[in-house]
Amino acid sequence: MGTLKGINEIEAEIVSLVRNTVSNTLRATGAVATAVNAVKGILIGVVGGVKEVATTALPKSTSEQKATSTRSAGTESETSTKKRAKT
């Protein structure tokens, strides 16, 4: 009878240990998920800010610069032609 009582006590301790381990793991998982969502929100904000700064602070792309310089060159040559025509 004493052996059976000892086995039941060990079983109860094992069940309690597993129950506590699972409970603590689920709590930790919830905390990690909350932290991950917070970091995700922060990173989305940072990326949006970087995009905004990049579009205002960095020079235009090469294709945009070519288009702008072509338009400027056309305006300059028209001005030169008009000046020559006046003299």
PyMOL Python script that loads the backbone (N, CA, C, O; Angstrom):
from pymol import cmd

cmd.read_pdbstr("""\
ATOM      1  N   MET A   1       0.814  -1.184   0.000  1.00  0.00           N
ATOM      2  CA  MET A   1       0.000   0.000   0.000  1.00  0.00           C
ATOM      3  C   MET A   1       0.869   1.264   0.000  1.00  0.00           C
ATOM      4  O   MET A   1       0.509   2.249  -0.644  1.00  0.00           O
ATOM      5  N   GLY A   2       1.999   1.254   0.706  1.00  0.00           N
ATOM      6  CA  GLY A   2       2.883   2.402   0.769  1.00  0.00           C
ATOM      7  C   GLY A   2       3.494   2.725  -0.580  1.00  0.00           C
ATOM      8  O   GLY A   2       3.681   3.897  -0.907  1.00  0.00           O
ATOM      9  N   THR A   3       3.813   1.693  -1.381  1.00  0.00           N
ATOM     10  CA  THR A   3       4.387   1.912  -2.705  1.00  0.00           C
ATOM     11  C   THR A   3       3.384   2.584  -3.619  1.00  0.00           C
ATOM     12  O   THR A   3       3.741   3.491  -4.371  1.00  0.00           O
ATOM     13  N   LEU A   4       2.155   2.159  -3.565  1.00  0.00           N
ATOM     14  CA  LEU A   4       1.097   2.735  -4.390  1.00  0.00           C
ATOM     15  C   LEU A   4       0.872   4.194  -4.013  1.00  0.00           C
ATOM     16  O   LEU A   4       0.665   5.032  -4.891  1.00  0.00           O
ATOM     17  N   LYS A   5       0.911   4.507  -2.722  1.00  0.00           N
ATOM     18  CA  LYS A   5       0.745   5.884  -2.280  1.00  0.00           C
ATOM     19  C   LYS A   5       1.899   6.741  -2.782  1.00  0.00           C
ATOM     20  O   LYS A   5       1.685   7.877  -3.205  1.00  0.00           O
ATOM     21  N   GLY A   6       3.127   6.208  -2.740  1.00  0.00           N
ATOM     22  CA  GLY A   6       4.299   6.924  -3.238  1.00  0.00           C
ATOM     23  C   GLY A   6       4.201   7.197  -4.731  1.00  0.00           C
ATOM     24  O   GLY A   6       4.554   8.285  -5.188  1.00  0.00           O
ATOM     25  N   ILE A   7       3.727   6.223  -5.492  1.00  0.00           N
ATOM     26  CA  ILE A   7       3.571   6.381  -6.946  1.00  0.00           C
ATOM     27  C   ILE A   7       2.524   7.454  -7.243  1.00  0.00           C
ATOM     28  O   ILE A   7       2.716   8.265  -8.149  1.00  0.00           O
ATOM     29  N   ASN A   8       1.419   7.468  -6.493  1.00  0.00           N
ATOM     30  CA  ASN A   8       0.369   8.475  -6.688  1.00  0.00           C
ATOM     31  C   ASN A   8       0.894   9.879  -6.388  1.00  0.00           C
ATOM     32  O   ASN A   8       0.548  10.833  -7.085  1.00  0.00           O
ATOM     33  N   GLU A   9       1.719  10.006  -5.364  1.00  0.00           N
ATOM     34  CA  GLU A   9       2.302  11.305  -5.034  1.00  0.00           C
ATOM     35  C   GLU A   9       3.251  11.774  -6.138  1.00  0.00           C
ATOM     36  O   GLU A   9       3.243  12.945  -6.517  1.00  0.00           O
ATOM     37  N   ILE A  10       4.061  10.857  -6.644  1.00  0.00           N
ATOM     38  CA  ILE A  10       4.980  11.202  -7.744  1.00  0.00           C
ATOM     39  C   ILE A  10       4.178  11.601  -8.976  1.00  0.00           C
ATOM     40  O   ILE A  10       4.510  12.574  -9.652  1.00  0.00           O
ATOM     41  N   GLU A  11       3.119  10.845  -9.266  1.00  0.00           N
ATOM     42  CA  GLU A  11       2.273  11.167 -10.416  1.00  0.00           C
ATOM     43  C   GLU A  11       1.654  12.549 -10.257  1.00  0.00           C
ATOM     44  O   GLU A  11       1.619  13.326 -11.212  1.00  0.00           O
ATOM     45  N   ALA A  12       1.169  12.861  -9.068  1.00  0.00           N
ATOM     46  CA  ALA A  12       0.559  14.164  -8.816  1.00  0.00           C
ATOM     47  C   ALA A  12       1.585  15.273  -8.997  1.00  0.00           C
ATOM     48  O   ALA A  12       1.261  16.318  -9.562  1.00  0.00           O
ATOM     49  N   GLU A  13       2.799  15.075  -8.538  1.00  0.00           N
ATOM     50  CA  GLU A  13       3.858  16.071  -8.708  1.00  0.00           C
ATOM     51  C   GLU A  13       4.215  16.259 -10.187  1.00  0.00           C
ATOM     52  O   GLU A  13       4.433  17.383 -10.637  1.00  0.00           O
ATOM     53  N   ILE A  14       4.273  15.167 -10.930  1.00  0.00           N
ATOM     54  CA  ILE A  14       4.574  15.255 -12.370  1.00  0.00           C
ATOM     55  C   ILE A  14       3.462  16.020 -13.092  1.00  0.00           C
ATOM     56  O   ILE A  14       3.745  16.882 -13.924  1.00  0.00           O
ATOM     57  N   VAL A  15       2.217  15.714 -12.785  1.00  0.00           N
ATOM     58  CA  VAL A  15       1.078  16.401 -13.400  1.00  0.00           C
ATOM     59  C   VAL A  15       1.131  17.889 -13.059  1.00  0.00           C
ATOM     60  O   VAL A  15       0.912  18.733 -13.928  1.00  0.00           O
ATOM     61  N   SER A  16       1.419  18.209 -11.806  1.00  0.00           N
ATOM     62  CA  SER A  16       1.513  19.605 -11.392  1.00  0.00           C
ATOM     63  C   SER A  16       2.652  20.315 -12.125  1.00  0.00           C
ATOM     64  O   SER A  16       2.491  21.445 -12.585  1.00  0.00           O
ATOM     65  N   LEU A  17       3.794  19.653 -12.230  1.00  0.00           N
ATOM     66  CA  LEU A  17       4.947  20.237 -12.928  1.00  0.00           C
ATOM     67  C   LEU A  17       4.624  20.500 -14.396  1.00  0.00           C
ATOM     68  O   LEU A  17       4.925  21.578 -14.911  1.00  0.00           O
ATOM     69  N   VAL A  18       4.017  19.532 -15.073  1.00  0.00           N
ATOM     70  CA  VAL A  18       3.665  19.694 -16.487  1.00  0.00           C
ATOM     71  C   VAL A  18       2.637  20.812 -16.648  1.00  0.00           C
ATOM     72  O   VAL A  18       2.749  21.638 -17.553  1.00  0.00           O
ATOM     73  N   ARG A  19       1.640  20.834 -15.770  1.00  0.00           N
ATOM     74  CA  ARG A  19       0.596  21.861 -15.837  1.00  0.00           C
ATOM     75  C   ARG A  19       1.214  23.259 -15.686  1.00  0.00           C
ATOM     76  O   ARG A  19       0.887  24.169 -16.448  1.00  0.00           O
ATOM     77  N   ASN A  20       2.099  23.423 -14.710  1.00  0.00           N
ATOM     78  CA  ASN A  20       2.753  24.717 -14.495  1.00  0.00           C
ATOM     79  C   ASN A  20       3.662  25.088 -15.668  1.00  0.00           C
ATOM     80  O   ASN A  20       3.720  26.248 -16.077  1.00  0.00           O
ATOM     81  N   THR A  21       4.366  24.098 -16.200  1.00  0.00           N
ATOM     82  CA  THR A  21       5.255  24.359 -17.340  1.00  0.00           C
ATOM     83  C   THR A  21       4.454  24.835 -18.550  1.00  0.00           C
ATOM     84  O   THR A  21       4.831  25.806 -19.205  1.00  0.00           O
ATOM     85  N   VAL A  22       3.354  24.154 -18.842  1.00  0.00           N
ATOM     86  CA  VAL A  22       2.508  24.537 -19.975  1.00  0.00           C
ATOM     87  C   VAL A  22       1.922  25.928 -19.740  1.00  0.00           C
ATOM     88  O   VAL A  22       1.912  26.757 -20.650  1.00  0.00           O
ATOM     89  N   SER A  23       1.444  26.185 -18.550  1.00  0.00           N
ATOM     90  CA  SER A  23       0.859  27.486 -18.227  1.00  0.00           C
ATOM     91  C   SER A  23       1.889  28.606 -18.390  1.00  0.00           C
ATOM     92  O   SER A  23       1.602  29.635 -19.002  1.00  0.00           O
ATOM     93  N   ASN A  24       3.074  28.403 -17.847  1.00  0.00           N
ATOM     94  CA  ASN A  24       4.135  29.422 -17.967  1.00  0.00           C
ATOM     95  C   ASN A  24       4.558  29.618 -19.418  1.00  0.00           C
ATOM     96  O   ASN A  24       4.836  30.740 -19.841  1.00  0.00           O
ATOM     97  N   THR A  25       4.607  28.541 -20.171  1.00  0.00           N
ATOM     98  CA  THR A  25       4.977  28.640 -21.590  1.00  0.00           C
ATOM     99  C   THR A  25       3.943  29.448 -22.358  1.00  0.00           C
ATOM    100  O   THR A  25       4.300  30.283 -23.188  1.00  0.00           O
ATOM    101  N   LEU A  26       2.678  29.210 -22.090  1.00  0.00           N
ATOM    102  CA  LEU A  26       1.623  29.959 -22.776  1.00  0.00           C
ATOM    103  C   LEU A  26       1.664  31.439 -22.403  1.00  0.00           C
ATOM    104  O   LEU A  26       1.446  32.297 -23.259  1.00  0.00           O
ATOM    105  N   ARG A  27       1.938  31.747 -21.140  1.00  0.00           N
ATOM    106  CA  ARG A  27       2.068  33.149 -20.733  1.00  0.00           C
ATOM    107  C   ARG A  27       3.238  33.810 -21.444  1.00  0.00           C
ATOM    108  O   ARG A  27       3.125  34.938 -21.925  1.00  0.00           O
ATOM    109  N   ALA A  28       4.364  33.104 -21.506  1.00  0.00           N
ATOM    110  CA  ALA A  28       5.551  33.658 -22.173  1.00  0.00           C
ATOM    111  C   ALA A  28       5.284  33.860 -23.658  1.00  0.00           C
ATOM    112  O   ALA A  28       5.710  34.858 -24.238  1.00  0.00           O
ATOM    113  N   THR A  29       4.583  32.918 -24.270  1.00  0.00           N
ATOM    114  CA  THR A  29       4.257  33.038 -25.692  1.00  0.00           C
ATOM    115  C   THR A  29       3.390  34.268 -25.939  1.00  0.00           C
ATOM    116  O   THR A  29       3.599  34.991 -26.914  1.00  0.00           O
ATOM    117  N   GLY A  30       2.424  34.506 -25.069  1.00  0.00           N
ATOM    118  CA  GLY A  30       1.575  35.692 -25.199  1.00  0.00           C
ATOM    119  C   GLY A  30       2.377  36.968 -25.057  1.00  0.00           C
ATOM    120  O   GLY A  30       2.144  37.934 -25.783  1.00  0.00           O
ATOM    121  N   ALA A  31       3.331  36.982 -24.119  1.00  0.00           N
ATOM    122  CA  ALA A  31       4.182  38.164 -23.930  1.00  0.00           C
ATOM    123  C   ALA A  31       5.055  38.396 -25.151  1.00  0.00           C
ATOM    124  O   ALA A  31       5.246  39.538 -25.570  1.00  0.00           O
ATOM    125  N   VAL A  32       5.583  37.331 -25.723  1.00  0.00           N
ATOM    126  CA  VAL A  32       6.426  37.457 -26.918  1.00  0.00           C
ATOM    127  C   VAL A  32       5.596  37.963 -28.089  1.00  0.00           C
ATOM    128  O   VAL A  32       6.051  38.820 -28.846  1.00  0.00           O
ATOM    129  N   ALA A  33       4.393  37.448 -28.242  1.00  0.00           N
ATOM    130  CA  ALA A  33       3.526  37.894 -29.339  1.00  0.00           C
ATOM    131  C   ALA A  33       3.214  39.380 -29.200  1.00  0.00           C
ATOM    132  O   ALA A  33       3.194  40.105 -30.195  1.00  0.00           O
ATOM    133  N   THR A  34       2.974  39.832 -27.995  1.00  0.00           N
ATOM    134  CA  THR A  34       2.705  41.251 -27.757  1.00  0.00           C
ATOM    135  C   THR A  34       3.925  42.091 -28.108  1.00  0.00           C
ATOM    136  O   THR A  34       3.807  43.142 -28.737  1.00  0.00           O
ATOM    137  N   ALA A  35       5.096  41.618 -27.695  1.00  0.00           N
ATOM    138  CA  ALA A  35       6.335  42.349 -27.995  1.00  0.00           C
ATOM    139  C   ALA A  35       6.604  42.377 -29.495  1.00  0.00           C
ATOM    140  O   ALA A  35       7.031  43.399 -30.032  1.00  0.00           O
ATOM    141  N   VAL A  36       6.358  41.268 -30.166  1.00  0.00           N
ATOM    142  CA  VAL A  36       6.579  41.208 -31.618  1.00  0.00           C
ATOM    143  C   VAL A  36       5.656  42.194 -32.326  1.00  0.00           C
ATOM    144  O   VAL A  36       6.086  42.885 -33.250  1.00  0.00           O
ATOM    145  N   ASN A  37       4.410  42.268 -31.912  1.00  0.00           N
ATOM    146  CA  ASN A  37       3.477  43.215 -32.534  1.00  0.00           C
ATOM    147  C   ASN A  37       3.905  44.656 -32.286  1.00  0.00           C
ATOM    148  O   ASN A  37       3.763  45.510 -33.161  1.00  0.00           O
ATOM    149  N   ALA A  38       4.429  44.925 -31.092  1.00  0.00           N
ATOM    150  CA  ALA A  38       4.895  46.284 -30.791  1.00  0.00           C
ATOM    151  C   ALA A  38       6.089  46.642 -31.670  1.00  0.00           C
ATOM    152  O   ALA A  38       6.149  47.739 -32.225  1.00  0.00           O
ATOM    153  N   VAL A  39       7.030  45.727 -31.794  1.00  0.00           N
ATOM    154  CA  VAL A  39       8.207  45.972 -32.631  1.00  0.00           C
ATOM    155  C   VAL A  39       7.790  46.126 -34.088  1.00  0.00           C
ATOM    156  O   VAL A  39       8.336  46.969 -34.800  1.00  0.00           O
ATOM    157  N   LYS A  40       6.837  45.329 -34.536  1.00  0.00           N
ATOM    158  CA  LYS A  40       6.337  45.430 -35.907  1.00  0.00           C
ATOM    159  C   LYS A  40       5.783  46.831 -36.167  1.00  0.00           C
ATOM    160  O   LYS A  40       6.074  47.438 -37.198  1.00  0.00           O
ATOM    161  N   GLY A  41       4.991  47.335 -35.238  1.00  0.00           N
ATOM    162  CA  GLY A  41       4.433  48.677 -35.384  1.00  0.00           C
ATOM    163  C   GLY A  41       5.514  49.743 -35.443  1.00  0.00           C
ATOM    164  O   GLY A  41       5.430  50.682 -36.234  1.00  0.00           O
ATOM    165  N   ILE A  42       6.532  49.592 -34.601  1.00  0.00           N
ATOM    166  CA  ILE A  42       7.640  50.548 -34.591  1.00  0.00           C
ATOM    167  C   ILE A  42       8.383  50.508 -35.922  1.00  0.00           C
ATOM    168  O   ILE A  42       8.689  51.552 -36.498  1.00  0.00           O
ATOM    169  N   LEU A  43       8.674  49.296 -36.411  1.00  0.00           N
ATOM    170  CA  LEU A  43       9.412  49.180 -37.677  1.00  0.00           C
ATOM    171  C   LEU A  43       8.622  49.728 -38.859  1.00  0.00           C
ATOM    172  O   LEU A  43       9.197  50.338 -39.760  1.00  0.00           O
ATOM    173  N   ILE A  44       7.325  49.518 -38.861  1.00  0.00           N
ATOM    174  CA  ILE A  44       6.498  50.077 -39.945  1.00  0.00           C
ATOM    175  C   ILE A  44       6.584  51.596 -39.927  1.00  0.00           C
ATOM    176  O   ILE A  44       6.691  52.228 -40.978  1.00  0.00           O
ATOM    177  N   GLY A  45       6.537  52.181 -38.739  1.00  0.00           N
ATOM    178  CA  GLY A  45       6.674  53.630 -38.626  1.00  0.00           C
ATOM    179  C   GLY A  45       8.029  54.129 -39.066  1.00  0.00           C
ATOM    180  O   GLY A  45       8.133  55.162 -39.728  1.00  0.00           O
ATOM    181  N   VAL A  46       9.078  53.395 -38.699  1.00  0.00           N
ATOM    182  CA  VAL A  46      10.439  53.793 -39.082  1.00  0.00           C
ATOM    183  C   VAL A  46      10.609  53.727 -40.594  1.00  0.00           C
ATOM    184  O   VAL A  46      11.168  54.642 -41.200  1.00  0.00           O
ATOM    185  N   VAL A  47      10.132  52.654 -41.200  1.00  0.00           N
ATOM    186  CA  VAL A  47      10.258  52.514 -42.659  1.00  0.00           C
ATOM    187  C   VAL A  47       9.490  53.628 -43.363  1.00  0.00           C
ATOM    188  O   VAL A  47       9.982  54.187 -44.343  1.00  0.00           O
ATOM    189  N   GLY A  48       8.311  53.954 -42.889  1.00  0.00           N
ATOM    190  CA  GLY A  48       7.545  55.048 -43.474  1.00  0.00           C
ATOM    191  C   GLY A  48       8.281  56.374 -43.360  1.00  0.00           C
ATOM    192  O   GLY A  48       8.287  57.175 -44.295  1.00  0.00           O
ATOM    193  N   GLY A  49       8.904  56.598 -42.206  1.00  0.00           N
ATOM    194  CA  GLY A  49       9.677  57.830 -42.027  1.00  0.00           C
ATOM    195  C   GLY A  49      10.880  57.892 -42.941  1.00  0.00           C
ATOM    196  O   GLY A  49      11.187  58.948 -43.494  1.00  0.00           O
ATOM    197  N   VAL A  50      11.567  56.769 -43.108  1.00  0.00           N
ATOM    198  CA  VAL A  50      12.735  56.722 -43.993  1.00  0.00           C
ATOM    199  C   VAL A  50      12.315  56.999 -45.432  1.00  0.00           C
ATOM    200  O   VAL A  50      13.002  57.724 -46.152  1.00  0.00           O
ATOM    201  N   LYS A  51      11.196  56.430 -45.850  1.00  0.00           N
ATOM    202  CA  LYS A  51      10.702  56.688 -47.206  1.00  0.00           C
ATOM    203  C   LYS A  51      10.413  58.169 -47.404  1.00  0.00           C
ATOM    204  O   LYS A  51      10.756  58.744 -48.437  1.00  0.00           O
ATOM    205  N   GLU A  52       9.786  58.776 -46.417  1.00  0.00           N
ATOM    206  CA  GLU A  52       9.440  60.189 -46.525  1.00  0.00           C
ATOM    207  C   GLU A  52      10.694  61.059 -46.610  1.00  0.00           C
ATOM    208  O   GLU A  52      10.775  61.970 -47.434  1.00  0.00           O
ATOM    209  N   VAL A  53      11.661  60.768 -45.755  1.00  0.00           N
ATOM    210  CA  VAL A  53      12.914  61.531 -45.774  1.00  0.00           C
ATOM    211  C   VAL A  53      13.649  61.305 -47.088  1.00  0.00           C
ATOM    212  O   VAL A  53      14.191  62.246 -47.669  1.00  0.00           O
ATOM    213  N   ALA A  54      13.668  60.063 -47.557  1.00  0.00           N
ATOM    214  CA  ALA A  54      14.387  59.746 -48.786  1.00  0.00           C
ATOM    215  C   ALA A  54      13.783  60.476 -49.985  1.00  0.00           C
ATOM    216  O   ALA A  54      14.516  60.955 -50.850  1.00  0.00           O
ATOM    217  N   THR A  55      12.474  60.562 -50.041  1.00  0.00           N
ATOM    218  CA  THR A  55      11.854  61.213 -51.200  1.00  0.00           C
ATOM    219  C   THR A  55      12.078  62.718 -51.187  1.00  0.00           C
ATOM    220  O   THR A  55      12.078  63.343 -52.248  1.00  0.00           O
ATOM    221  N   THR A  56      12.267  63.308 -50.031  1.00  0.00           N
ATOM    222  CA  THR A  56      12.482  64.754 -49.983  1.00  0.00           C
ATOM    223  C   THR A  56      13.953  65.139 -49.975  1.00  0.00           C
ATOM    224  O   THR A  56      14.306  66.207 -50.474  1.00  0.00           O
ATOM    225  N   ALA A  57      14.821  64.298 -49.422  1.00  0.00           N
ATOM    226  CA  ALA A  57      16.217  64.687 -49.232  1.00  0.00           C
ATOM    227  C   ALA A  57      17.143  64.200 -50.340  1.00  0.00           C
ATOM    228  O   ALA A  57      18.134  64.864 -50.643  1.00  0.00           O
ATOM    229  N   LEU A  58      16.845  63.069 -50.944  1.00  0.00           N
ATOM    230  CA  LEU A  58      17.755  62.511 -51.935  1.00  0.00           C
ATOM    231  C   LEU A  58      17.485  63.097 -53.316  1.00  0.00           C
ATOM    232  O   LEU A  58      16.355  63.479 -53.621  1.00  0.00           O
ATOM    233  N   PRO A  59      18.523  63.168 -54.154  1.00  0.00           N
ATOM    234  CA  PRO A  59      18.314  63.690 -55.509  1.00  0.00           C
ATOM    235  C   PRO A  59      17.398  62.783 -56.319  1.00  0.00           C
ATOM    236  O   PRO A  59      17.182  61.619 -55.982  1.00  0.00           O
ATOM    237  N   LYS A  60      16.875  63.345 -57.383  1.00  0.00           N
ATOM    238  CA  LYS A  60      15.978  62.579 -58.245  1.00  0.00           C
ATOM    239  C   LYS A  60      16.738  61.445 -58.904  1.00  0.00           C
ATOM    240  O   LYS A  60      17.967  61.467 -58.963  1.00  0.00           O
ATOM    241  N   SER A  61      16.010  60.455 -59.398  1.00  0.00           N
ATOM    242  CA  SER A  61      16.641  59.337 -60.082  1.00  0.00           C
ATOM    243  C   SER A  61      17.221  59.810 -61.411  1.00  0.00           C
ATOM    244  O   SER A  61      16.903  60.902 -61.880  1.00  0.00           O
ATOM    245  N   THR A  62      18.062  58.992 -62.008  1.00  0.00           N
ATOM    246  CA  THR A  62      18.733  59.350 -63.257  1.00  0.00           C
ATOM    247  C   THR A  62      17.741  59.661 -64.364  1.00  0.00           C
ATOM    248  O   THR A  62      17.939  60.616 -65.115  1.00  0.00           O
ATOM    249  N   SER A  63      16.682  58.878 -64.480  1.00  0.00           N
ATOM    250  CA  SER A  63      15.704  59.125 -65.551  1.00  0.00           C
ATOM    251  C   SER A  63      14.994  60.453 -65.336  1.00  0.00           C
ATOM    252  O   SER A  63      14.718  61.165 -66.301  1.00  0.00           O
ATOM    253  N   GLU A  64      14.694  60.798 -64.090  1.00  0.00           N
ATOM    254  CA  GLU A  64      14.048  62.082 -63.827  1.00  0.00           C
ATOM    255  C   GLU A  64      15.008  63.235 -64.101  1.00  0.00           C
ATOM    256  O   GLU A  64      14.589  64.288 -64.583  1.00  0.00           O
ATOM    257  N   GLN A  65      16.308  63.042 -63.794  1.00  0.00           N
ATOM    258  CA  GLN A  65      17.294  64.090 -64.052  1.00  0.00           C
ATOM    259  C   GLN A  65      17.447  64.323 -65.548  1.00  0.00           C
ATOM    260  O   GLN A  65      17.560  65.467 -65.987  1.00  0.00           O
ATOM    261  N   LYS A  66      17.452  63.240 -66.341  1.00  0.00           N
ATOM    262  CA  LYS A  66      17.576  63.379 -67.798  1.00  0.00           C
ATOM    263  C   LYS A  66      16.393  64.145 -68.364  1.00  0.00           C
ATOM    264  O   LYS A  66      16.561  65.015 -69.219  1.00  0.00           O
ATOM    265  N   ALA A  67      15.200  63.824 -67.888  1.00  0.00           N
ATOM    266  CA  ALA A  67      14.008  64.508 -68.381  1.00  0.00           C
ATOM    267  C   ALA A  67      14.052  65.987 -68.024  1.00  0.00           C
ATOM    268  O   ALA A  67      13.695  66.841 -68.836  1.00  0.00           O
ATOM    269  N   THR A  68      14.493  66.284 -66.807  1.00  0.00           N
ATOM    270  CA  THR A  68      14.581  67.679 -66.373  1.00  0.00           C
ATOM    271  C   THR A  68      15.642  68.419 -67.170  1.00  0.00           C
ATOM    272  O   THR A  68      15.408  69.549 -67.600  1.00  0.00           O
ATOM    273  N   SER A  69      16.816  67.800 -67.379  1.00  0.00           N
ATOM    274  CA  SER A  69      17.895  68.472 -68.112  1.00  0.00           C
ATOM    275  C   SER A  69      17.524  68.665 -69.580  1.00  0.00           C
ATOM    276  O   SER A  69      17.918  69.659 -70.188  1.00  0.00           O
ATOM    277  N   THR A  70      16.779  67.735 -70.151  1.00  0.00           N
ATOM    278  CA  THR A  70      16.334  67.880 -71.539  1.00  0.00           C
ATOM    279  C   THR A  70      15.383  69.064 -71.655  1.00  0.00           C
ATOM    280  O   THR A  70      15.479  69.850 -72.597  1.00  0.00           O
ATOM    281  N   ARG A  71      14.467  69.191 -70.702  1.00  0.00           N
ATOM    282  CA  ARG A  71      13.541  70.327 -70.723  1.00  0.00           C
ATOM    283  C   ARG A  71      14.303  71.637 -70.533  1.00  0.00           C
ATOM    284  O   ARG A  71      14.006  72.634 -71.191  1.00  0.00           O
ATOM    285  N   SER A  72      15.290  71.633 -69.628  1.00  0.00           N
ATOM    286  CA  SER A  72      16.084  72.843 -69.382  1.00  0.00           C
ATOM    287  C   SER A  72      16.899  73.212 -70.607  1.00  0.00           C
ATOM    288  O   SER A  72      17.005  74.389 -70.954  1.00  0.00           O
ATOM    289  N   ALA A  73      17.475  72.218 -71.262  1.00  0.00           N
ATOM    290  CA  ALA A  73      18.282  72.485 -72.451  1.00  0.00           C
ATOM    291  C   ALA A  73      17.427  73.098 -73.545  1.00  0.00           C
ATOM    292  O   ALA A  73      17.877  74.001 -74.250  1.00  0.00           O
ATOM    293  N   GLY A  74      16.212  72.626 -73.693  1.00  0.00           N
ATOM    294  CA  GLY A  74      15.310  73.189 -74.695  1.00  0.00           C
ATOM    295  C   GLY A  74      14.986  74.637 -74.374  1.00  0.00           C
ATOM    296  O   GLY A  74      14.915  75.463 -75.284  1.00  0.00           O
ATOM    297  N   THR A  75      14.794  74.955 -73.144  1.00  0.00           N
ATOM    298  CA  THR A  75      14.496  76.322 -72.730  1.00  0.00           C
ATOM    299  C   THR A  75      15.704  77.213 -72.952  1.00  0.00           C
ATOM    300  O   THR A  75      15.562  78.345 -73.415  1.00  0.00           O
ATOM    301  N   GLU A  76      16.902  76.713 -72.627  1.00  0.00           N
ATOM    302  CA  GLU A  76      18.123  77.501 -72.822  1.00  0.00           C
ATOM    303  C   GLU A  76      18.379  77.783 -74.294  1.00  0.00           C
ATOM    304  O   GLU A  76      18.758  78.900 -74.645  1.00  0.00           O
ATOM    305  N   SER A  77      18.181  76.800 -75.162  1.00  0.00           N
ATOM    306  CA  SER A  77      18.438  77.019 -76.584  1.00  0.00           C
ATOM    307  C   SER A  77      17.416  77.990 -77.174  1.00  0.00           C
ATOM    308  O   SER A  77      17.748  78.773 -78.063  1.00  0.00           O
ATOM    309  N   GLU A  78      16.185  77.945 -76.689  1.00  0.00           N
ATOM    310  CA  GLU A  78      15.180  78.899 -77.151  1.00  0.00           C
ATOM    311  C   GLU A  78      15.562  80.315 -76.730  1.00  0.00           C
ATOM    312  O   GLU A  78      15.408  81.260 -77.504  1.00  0.00           O
ATOM    313  N   THR A  79      16.054  80.459 -75.516  1.00  0.00           N
ATOM    314  CA  THR A  79      16.483  81.771 -75.020  1.00  0.00           C
ATOM    315  C   THR A  79      17.648  82.291 -75.848  1.00  0.00           C
ATOM    316  O   THR A  79      17.665  83.465 -76.219  1.00  0.00           O
ATOM    317  N   SER A  80      18.641  81.419 -76.149  1.00  0.00           N
ATOM    318  CA  SER A  80      19.795  81.806 -76.948  1.00  0.00           C
ATOM    319  C   SER A  80      19.366  82.235 -78.340  1.00  0.00           C
ATOM    320  O   SER A  80      19.880  83.222 -78.867  1.00  0.00           O
ATOM    321  N   THR A  81      18.438  81.514 -78.938  1.00  0.00           N
ATOM    322  CA  THR A  81      17.937  81.839 -80.269  1.00  0.00           C
ATOM    323  C   THR A  81      17.240  83.196 -80.264  1.00  0.00           C
ATOM    324  O   THR A  81      17.415  83.990 -81.188  1.00  0.00           O
ATOM    325  N   LYS A  82      16.460  83.458 -79.239  1.00  0.00           N
ATOM    326  CA  LYS A  82      15.768  84.735 -79.144  1.00  0.00           C
ATOM    327  C   LYS A  82      16.745  85.879 -78.970  1.00  0.00           C
ATOM    328  O   LYS A  82      16.541  86.953 -79.536  1.00  0.00           O
ATOM    329  N   LYS A  83      17.826  85.667 -78.184  1.00  0.00           N
ATOM    330  CA  LYS A  83      18.832  86.708 -77.984  1.00  0.00           C
ATOM    331  C   LYS A  83      19.552  87.010 -79.300  1.00  0.00           C
ATOM    332  O   LYS A  83      19.789  88.172 -79.632  1.00  0.00           O
ATOM    333  N   ARG A  84      19.897  85.958 -80.046  1.00  0.00           N
ATOM    334  CA  ARG A  84      20.579  86.166 -81.331  1.00  0.00           C
ATOM    335  C   ARG A  84      19.696  86.897 -82.320  1.00  0.00           C
ATOM    336  O   ARG A  84      20.169  87.726 -83.098  1.00  0.00           O
ATOM    337  N   ALA A  85      18.416  86.586 -82.286  1.00  0.00           N
ATOM    338  CA  ALA A  85      17.489  87.226 -83.218  1.00  0.00           C
ATOM    339  C   ALA A  85      17.365  88.718 -82.923  1.00  0.00           C
ATOM    340  O   ALA A  85      17.163  89.503 -83.850  1.00  0.00           O
ATOM    341  N   LYS A  86      17.480  89.130 -81.672  1.00  0.00           N
ATOM    342  CA  LYS A  86      17.367  90.533 -81.292  1.00  0.00           C
ATOM    343  C   LYS A  86      18.581  91.313 -81.736  1.00  0.00           C
ATOM    344  O   LYS A  86      18.454  92.492 -82.067  1.00  0.00           O
ATOM    345  N   THR A  87      19.788  90.688 -81.758  1.00  0.00           N
ATOM    346  CA  THR A  87      21.000  91.435 -82.095  1.00  0.00           C
ATOM    347  C   THR A  87      21.242  91.518 -83.544  1.00  0.00           C
ATOM    348  O   THR A  87      22.228  92.119 -83.971  1.00  0.00           O
TER     349      THR A  87
END
""", "prot")
cmd.dss("prot")
cmd.show_as("cartoon", "prot")
cmd.util.cbc("prot")
cmd.orient("prot")
